[in-house]
Amino acid sequence: MASLNVGNLGEYLREQRRTAQLSLRQLADAAGVSNPYLSQIERGLRKPSAEVLQQVAKALRISAETLYVRAGILDEREREELETRAVILADPSINERQKSVLLQIYDSFRRENGSDVAPDTGAEAHGAAGAESGIDAGTESGTDDASGARGPRTAGGSDADPPAN
C-alpha cells in the first residue's frame, strides 16, 4: 500500500515536525488528526487525503502544495503554477480587473511557450468578469478605472497623459 512518494512524504513531515520542535502528539492535536494516524503517515504506512495534508501543513506553517507534491497528488509544475496564481490573486496593491488581465497574460505566455494551461484555472474565473465588462488585455484604452489605476495600453496607444507612477 505504501509507495515511495508516501515514504518521502513521511520522512519530510517528520523532518518538518522536528524543525518546528513539535512532538508527534502536539502536531496531531494542532492538525486535528489522531496521534496513531499521524504516526502511520510519518512511517509511510498511510496515504493521507488532501484535506489531512492541508491541516498538517497549516499546523506546521508550511505550504500545503509542497505536501501535495510530496504525496504525489500534485506535480511540481502544477504547484509552481498554483503558487504563481495565488501570489497574483493575493496582491493587495492591484485591483481585481488588473489581476484578471495579469492572469490572462500569464496564460497567454504559458500557451506561447508550449505549457498546458488548464481550462479551469483562476484566470478564466477572473477573466469572466473582464469579458462581461468588455475588458480585453490587448485593447484596453488605458483610461482610469474606479480605483484610479491606469490600465494596460495598446502598443500604438497615444494618450496625452503620461503614465501614472
Accessible surface in RSA format (square Angstrom, percent):
REM  Atomic radii and reference values for relative SASA: ProtOr
REM  Chains: A
REM  Algorithm: Lee & Richards
REM  Probe-radius: 1.40
REM  Slices: 20
REM RES _ NUM      All-atoms   Total-Side   Main-Chain    Non-polar    All polar
REM                ABS   REL    ABS   REL    ABS   REL    ABS   REL    ABS   REL
RES MET A   1   186.73  96.7 104.93  69.4  81.79 194.7  88.17  75.0  98.56 130.6
RES ALA A   2    60.38  55.5  27.24  42.0  33.14  75.4  29.09  41.0  31.29  82.9
RES SER A   3    58.17  49.2  45.69  61.0  12.48  28.8  50.29 107.1   7.88  11.0
RES LEU A   4   157.78  87.9 150.64 107.8   7.14  17.9 152.45 107.1   5.32  14.3
RES ASN A   5    70.68  48.7  69.41  67.1   1.27   3.1   2.59   6.2  68.09  65.8
RES VAL A   6     1.82   1.2   1.82   1.6   0.00   0.0   1.82   1.6   0.00   0.0
RES GLY A   7    22.14  27.3   0.00   N/A  22.14  27.3  21.23  58.3   0.91   2.0
RES ASN A   8    71.62  49.4  69.55  67.2   2.07   5.0   9.73  23.4  61.89  59.8
RES LEU A   9     0.00   0.0   0.00   0.0   0.00   0.0   0.00   0.0   0.00   0.0
RES GLY A  10     0.00   0.0   0.00   N/A   0.00   0.0   0.00   0.0   0.00   0.0
RES GLU A  11   109.41  62.8 103.76  78.5   5.65  13.5  37.91  73.3  71.50  58.4
RES TYR A  12    34.43  16.1  31.10  17.7   3.33   8.7  17.31  13.0  17.12  21.1
RES LEU A  13     0.30   0.2   0.30   0.2   0.00   0.0   0.30   0.2   0.00   0.0
RES ARG A  14    61.00  25.6  61.00  31.1   0.00   0.0  13.72  18.7  47.29  28.7
RES GLU A  15   104.59  60.0  98.48  74.5   6.11  14.5  34.22  66.2  70.37  57.5
RES GLN A  16    35.81  20.0  33.48  24.5   2.33   5.5   0.38   0.8  35.43  26.9
RES ARG A  17    23.10   9.7  23.10  11.8   0.00   0.0   0.00   0.0  23.10  14.0
RES ARG A  18   152.88  64.2 138.31  70.5  14.57  34.7  52.18  71.3 100.70  61.0
RES THR A  19   104.16  74.1  77.27  78.3  26.89  64.1  69.37  93.2  34.79  52.6
RES ALA A  20    46.60  42.8  18.26  28.2  28.34  64.5  30.19  42.5  16.40  43.5
RES GLN A  21   160.47  89.7 130.99  95.7  29.49  70.2  42.76  91.0 117.72  89.3
RES LEU A  22    47.36  26.4  40.98  29.3   6.37  16.0  42.51  29.9   4.84  13.0
RES SER A  23    52.96  44.8  43.65  58.2   9.31  21.5  47.08 100.2   5.88   8.2
RES LEU A  24    41.23  23.0  38.52  27.6   2.72   6.8  38.52  27.1   2.72   7.3
RES ARG A  25   150.02  63.0 148.67  75.8   1.35   3.2  50.61  69.2  99.41  60.3
RES GLN A  26    96.47  53.9  90.41  66.1   6.05  14.4  31.00  66.0  65.47  49.7
RES LEU A  27     0.00   0.0   0.00   0.0   0.00   0.0   0.00   0.0   0.00   0.0
RES ALA A  28     1.20   1.1   1.18   1.8   0.01   0.0   1.18   1.7   0.01   0.0
RES ASP A  29   108.17  75.8  83.85  83.5  24.32  57.5  31.97  75.2  76.21  76.0
RES ALA A  30    69.24  63.7  28.52  44.0  40.72  92.6  41.67  58.7  27.57  73.0
RES ALA A  31     4.00   3.7   0.00   0.0   4.00   9.1   2.14   3.0   1.86   4.9
RES GLY A  32    60.63  74.8   0.00   N/A  60.63  74.8  34.13  93.7  26.50  59.3
RES VAL A  33    21.94  14.4   7.28   6.6  14.67  35.3  15.63  13.6   6.32  17.1
RES SER A  34    61.26  51.8  45.28  60.4  15.98  36.8  46.48  99.0  14.78  20.7
RES ASN A  35    40.96  28.2  36.82  35.6   4.14  10.0   9.29  22.3  31.68  30.6
RES PRO A  36    87.34  63.7  80.29  73.2   7.06  25.6  87.23  72.0   0.11   0.7
RES TYR A  37    58.82  27.5  56.90  32.4   1.92   5.0  44.94  33.8  13.88  17.1
RES LEU A  38     0.00   0.0   0.00   0.0   0.00   0.0   0.00   0.0   0.00   0.0
RES SER A  39    24.50  20.7  23.70  31.6   0.80   1.8   8.00  17.0  16.49  23.1
RES GLN A  40    48.56  27.2  48.56  35.5   0.00   0.0   0.71   1.5  47.85  36.3
RES ILE A  41     0.42   0.2   0.42   0.3   0.00   0.0   0.42   0.3   0.00   0.0
RES GLU A  42     6.65   3.8   3.74   2.8   2.91   6.9   0.48   0.9   6.17   5.0
RES ARG A  43   136.39  57.3 106.57  54.3  29.81  71.0  55.71  76.1  80.68  48.9
RES GLY A  44     2.98   3.7   0.00   N/A   2.98   3.7   2.36   6.5   0.62   1.4
RES LEU A  45    90.17  50.2  80.99  57.9   9.18  23.1  81.94  57.5   8.23  22.1
RES ARG A  46   103.48  43.4 102.57  52.3   0.91   2.2   7.75  10.6  95.73  58.0
RES LYS A  47   110.81  54.1  88.51  54.3  22.30  53.1  44.69  40.2  66.13  70.4
RES PRO A  48     3.23   2.4   0.00   0.0   3.23  11.7   0.05   0.0   3.18  19.8
RES SER A  49    59.88  50.6  46.92  62.6  12.95  29.8  52.95 112.8   6.92   9.7
RES ALA A  50    42.79  39.3  38.13  58.8   4.66  10.6  38.36  54.0   4.43  11.7
RES GLU A  51   121.43  69.7 115.30  87.2   6.12  14.6  39.23  75.9  82.20  67.1
RES VAL A  52    23.21  15.3  23.21  21.0   0.00   0.0  23.21  20.2   0.00   0.0
RES LEU A  53     0.94   0.5   0.94   0.7   0.00   0.0   0.94   0.7   0.00   0.0
RES GLN A  54   101.98  57.0 101.50  74.2   0.48   1.1  16.35  34.8  85.63  64.9
RES GLN A  55    58.97  33.0  53.90  39.4   5.07  12.1  31.01  66.0  27.97  21.2
RES VAL A  56     0.47   0.3   0.47   0.4   0.00   0.0   0.47   0.4   0.00   0.0
RES ALA A  57     1.49   1.4   1.49   2.3   0.00   0.0   1.49   2.1   0.00   0.0
RES LYS A  58   169.39  82.6 152.47  93.6  16.92  40.3 104.46  94.0  64.93  69.2
RES ALA A  59    24.40  22.4   0.09   0.1  24.31  55.3   9.66  13.6  14.73  39.0
RES LEU A  60    13.01   7.2   0.61   0.4  12.40  31.2   1.32   0.9  11.69  31.5
RES ARG A  61   219.38  92.1 185.24  94.4  34.15  81.3  68.27  93.3 151.11  91.6
RES ILE A  62    45.38  25.8  24.82  18.5  20.56  49.6  34.43  24.8  10.95  29.7
RES SER A  63    42.85  36.2  26.43  35.3  16.42  37.8  36.07  76.8   6.79   9.5
RES ALA A  64    17.62  16.2  14.10  21.8   3.52   8.0  14.10  19.9   3.52   9.3
RES GLU A  65    51.82  29.8  51.82  39.2   0.00   0.0   1.44   2.8  50.38  41.1
RES THR A  66    33.54  23.9  33.22  33.7   0.32   0.8  22.83  30.7  10.71  16.2
RES LEU A  67     0.00   0.0   0.00   0.0   0.00   0.0   0.00   0.0   0.00   0.0
RES TYR A  68    36.58  17.1  36.58  20.8   0.00   0.0  25.02  18.8  11.55  14.2
RES VAL A  69    36.16  23.8  27.63  25.0   8.53  20.6  27.63  24.0   8.53  23.1
RES ARG A  70    93.49  39.3  85.66  43.7   7.82  18.6  14.40  19.7  79.08  47.9
RES ALA A  71     0.67   0.6   0.00   0.0   0.67   1.5   0.00   0.0   0.67   1.8
RES GLY A  72    43.04  53.1   0.00   N/A  43.04  53.1  12.61  34.6  30.43  68.2
RES ILE A  73    77.01  43.8  46.72  34.8  30.30  73.0  52.71  38.0  24.31  66.0
RES LEU A  74    25.75  14.3  20.92  15.0   4.83  12.1  23.21  16.3   2.54   6.8
RES ASP A  75    68.76  48.2  60.07  59.8   8.69  20.6  41.14  96.8  27.62  27.5
RES GLU A  76    76.60  44.0  72.95  55.2   3.65   8.7  49.88  96.5  26.73  21.8
RES ARG A  77   174.74  73.4 171.15  87.2   3.59   8.5  70.16  95.9 104.58  63.4
RES GLU A  78    82.99  47.6  81.32  61.5   1.66   4.0  29.71  57.5  53.27  43.5
RES ARG A  79    43.11  18.1  43.11  22.0   0.00   0.0   1.33   1.8  41.78  25.3
RES GLU A  80    87.15  50.0  84.63  64.0   2.53   6.0  30.27  58.6  56.88  46.4
RES GLU A  81    17.66  10.1  15.99  12.1   1.67   4.0   5.20  10.1  12.46  10.2
RES LEU A  82    78.14  43.5  74.60  53.4   3.54   8.9  75.26  52.9   2.88   7.8
RES GLU A  83    57.57  33.1  54.60  41.3   2.97   7.1  30.25  58.5  27.32  22.3
RES THR A  84    51.44  36.6  45.40  46.0   6.03  14.4  28.08  37.7  23.35  35.3
RES ARG A  85     8.23   3.5   8.23   4.2   0.00   0.0   8.23  11.3   0.00   0.0
RES ALA A  86    55.98  51.5  48.32  74.6   7.65  17.4  53.94  76.0   2.04   5.4
RES VAL A  87   106.68  70.2 102.23  92.6   4.44  10.7 105.46  91.6   1.22   3.3
RES ILE A  88    21.26  12.1  18.66  13.9   2.60   6.3  21.26  15.3   0.00   0.0
RES LEU A  89    55.93  31.2  44.13  31.6  11.80  29.7  44.37  31.2  11.57  31.1
RES ALA A  90    76.75  70.6  50.51  77.9  26.24  59.7  60.98  85.9  15.77  41.8
RES ASP A  91    48.42  33.9  43.43  43.2   4.99  11.8  11.33  26.7  37.09  37.0
RES PRO A  92   131.37  95.7  95.46  87.0  35.91 130.5 104.45  86.2  26.91 167.3
RES SER A  93    94.52  79.9  55.81  74.5  38.71  89.2  53.97 114.9  40.55  56.8
RES ILE A  94    45.51  25.9  38.26  28.5   7.25  17.5  40.87  29.4   4.64  12.6
RES ASN A  95    38.40  26.5  26.93  26.0  11.47  27.6  34.54  83.1   3.87   3.7
RES GLU A  96   107.12  61.5 103.28  78.1   3.84   9.1  68.19 131.9  38.93  31.8
RES ARG A  97    38.29  16.1  28.85  14.7   9.44  22.5  33.85  46.3   4.44   2.7
RES GLN A  98    36.00  20.1  31.28  22.9   4.72  11.2  16.34  34.8  19.66  14.9
RES LYS A  99    15.92   7.8  15.92   9.8   0.00   0.0   0.28   0.3  15.64  16.7
RES SER A 100     3.91   3.3   3.91   5.2   0.00   0.0   3.45   7.3   0.46   0.6
RES VAL A 101     6.68   4.4   6.68   6.0   0.00   0.0   6.68   5.8   0.00   0.0
RES LEU A 102    76.63  42.7  75.54  54.0   1.09   2.7  76.41  53.7   0.23   0.6
RES LEU A 103     0.00   0.0   0.00   0.0   0.00   0.0   0.00   0.0   0.00   0.0
RES GLN A 104    50.64  28.3  45.49  33.2   5.15  12.3  28.03  59.7  22.61  17.1
RES ILE A 105    62.41  35.5  60.33  44.9   2.07   5.0  62.36  44.9   0.05   0.1
RES TYR A 106    46.92  21.9  44.21  25.2   2.71   7.0  39.19  29.4   7.73   9.5
RES ASP A 107     2.64   1.8   2.64   2.6   0.00   0.0   1.89   4.4   0.75   0.7
RES SER A 108    49.83  42.1  46.28  61.8   3.55   8.2  17.11  36.4  32.71  45.8
RES PHE A 109   115.92  58.0 115.79  71.7   0.14   0.4 115.92  70.3   0.00   0.0
RES ARG A 110    45.70  19.2  44.06  22.5   1.64   3.9  11.49  15.7  34.21  20.7
RES ARG A 111   135.85  57.0 117.77  60.0  18.08  43.1  60.10  82.1  75.75  45.9
RES GLU A 112   136.87  78.6  99.35  75.2  37.52  89.3  44.58  86.2  92.28  75.3
RES ASN A 113   118.72  81.9  83.46  80.7  35.27  84.9  26.52  63.8  92.20  89.1
RES GLY A 114    65.11  80.3   0.00   N/A  65.11  80.3  35.95  98.7  29.16  65.3
RES SER A 115    38.27  32.3  28.79  38.4   9.49  21.9   7.41  15.8  30.86  43.2
RES ASP A 116   129.26  90.5 115.06 114.5  14.20  33.6  39.65  93.3  89.61  89.4
RES VAL A 117    27.41  18.0   3.89   3.5  23.52  56.7   3.99   3.5  23.42  63.5
RES ALA A 118    48.65  44.7  40.72  62.8   7.93  18.0  46.80  65.9   1.85   4.9
RES PRO A 119   117.65  85.7 100.04  91.2  17.60  64.0 106.12  87.6  11.52  71.6
RES ASP A 120   138.21  96.8 113.04 112.5  25.16  59.5  32.57  76.6 105.64 105.4
RES THR A 121    21.19  15.1  11.67  11.8   9.52  22.7  19.29  25.9   1.90   2.9
RES GLY A 122    22.99  28.4   0.00   N/A  22.99  28.4  15.63  42.9   7.37  16.5
RES ALA A 123     1.80   1.7   1.47   2.3   0.33   0.8   1.64   2.3   0.16   0.4
RES GLU A 124    74.38  42.7  62.78  47.5  11.60  27.6  51.29  99.2  23.09  18.9
RES ALA A 125    73.10  67.2  46.68  72.0  26.42  60.1  57.96  81.6  15.15  40.1
RES HIS A 126    50.80  27.8  45.30  31.5   5.49  14.0  39.99  41.2  10.80  12.6
RES GLY A 127     7.96   9.8   0.00   N/A   7.96   9.8   6.45  17.7   1.51   3.4
RES ALA A 128    49.97  45.9  42.17  65.1   7.79  17.7  49.16  69.2   0.81   2.1
RES ALA A 129    64.90  59.7  56.64  87.4   8.26  18.8  59.63  84.0   5.27  14.0
RES GLY A 130     3.26   4.0   0.00   N/A   3.26   4.0   2.77   7.6   0.48   1.1
RES ALA A 131    74.97  68.9  51.12  78.9  23.85  54.3  56.49  79.6  18.48  49.0
RES GLU A 132   151.56  87.0 112.92  85.4  38.64  92.0  51.66  99.9  99.90  81.6
RES SER A 133    77.71  65.7  40.61  54.2  37.10  85.5  51.14 108.9  26.57  37.2
RES GLY A 134    65.28  80.5   0.00   N/A  65.28  80.5  36.70 100.7  28.58  64.0
RES ILE A 135    32.98  18.8  21.74  16.2  11.23  27.1  23.11  16.6   9.86  26.8
RES ASP A 136    74.35  52.1  71.76  71.4   2.59   6.1  21.94  51.6  52.41  52.3
RES ALA A 137    27.47  25.3  16.53  25.5  10.95  24.9  16.75  23.6  10.72  28.4
RES GLY A 138    51.66  63.7   0.00   N/A  51.66  63.7  36.72 100.8  14.94  33.5
RES THR A 139    93.32  66.4  76.10  77.1  17.23  41.1  62.90  84.5  30.42  46.0
RES GLU A 140    29.10  16.7  23.36  17.7   5.74  13.7   5.64  10.9  23.46  19.2
RES SER A 141    70.92  59.9  49.47  66.0  21.45  49.4  50.29 107.1  20.63  28.9
RES GLY A 142     0.02   0.0   0.00   N/A   0.02   0.0   0.00   0.0   0.02   0.0
RES THR A 143    85.63  60.9  80.60  81.7   5.03  12.0  65.05  87.4  20.58  31.1
RES ASP A 144    85.63  60.0  60.93  60.6  24.70  58.4  19.60  46.1  66.03  65.9
RES ASP A 145    41.90  29.4  23.22  23.1  18.68  44.2  30.30  71.3  11.60  11.6
RES ALA A 146   118.90 109.3  69.31 107.0  49.58 112.8  82.85 116.7  36.05  95.5
RES SER A 147    77.83  65.8  34.98  46.7  42.85  98.7  46.68  99.4  31.15  43.6
RES GLY A 148    46.77  57.7   0.00   N/A  46.77  57.7  27.47  75.4  19.30  43.2
RES ALA A 149    29.18  26.8  19.89  30.7   9.29  21.1  28.92  40.7   0.25   0.7
RES ARG A 150    54.18  22.7  36.67  18.7  17.51  41.7  21.64  29.6  32.54  19.7
RES GLY A 151     6.35   7.8   0.00   N/A   6.35   7.8   1.01   2.8   5.34  12.0
RES PRO A 152    45.14  32.9  32.29  29.4  12.85  46.7  44.52  36.8   0.62   3.8
RES ARG A 153    85.11  35.7  54.91  28.0  30.20  71.9  43.69  59.7  41.42  25.1
RES THR A 154    55.15  39.2  44.86  45.5  10.29  24.5  34.69  46.6  20.46  30.9
RES ALA A 155   121.05 111.3  69.47 107.2  51.58 117.3  83.07 117.0  37.97 100.6
RES GLY A 156    71.35  88.0   0.00   N/A  71.35  88.0  41.80 114.7  29.55  66.2
RES GLY A 157    45.45  56.1   0.00   N/A  45.45  56.1  17.68  48.5  27.78  62.2
RES SER A 158   107.86  91.1  73.64  98.3  34.22  78.8  47.95 102.1  59.91  83.9
RES ASP A 159    62.66  43.9  36.53  36.4  26.14  61.8  11.89  28.0  50.77  50.6
RES ALA A 160   108.07  99.4  65.55 101.2  42.52  96.7  75.57 106.4  32.50  86.1
RES ASP A 161    89.38  62.6  84.74  84.3   4.65  11.0  13.76  32.4  75.63  75.4
RES PRO A 162   110.84  80.8  96.03  87.5  14.81  53.8 103.06  85.1   7.78  48.4
RES PRO A 163    89.98  65.6  81.88  74.6   8.10  29.4  81.88  67.6   8.10  50.3
RES ALA A 164    71.60  65.8  39.82  61.4  31.78  72.3  49.62  69.9  21.98  58.2
RES ASN A 165   194.68 134.3 114.70 110.8  79.98 192.6  64.38 155.0 130.29 125.9
END  Absolute sums over single chains surface
CHAIN  1 A    10192.3       7843.4       2348.9       5572.2       4620.1
END  Absolute sums over all chains
TOTAL         10192.3       7843.4       2348.9       5572.2       4620.1
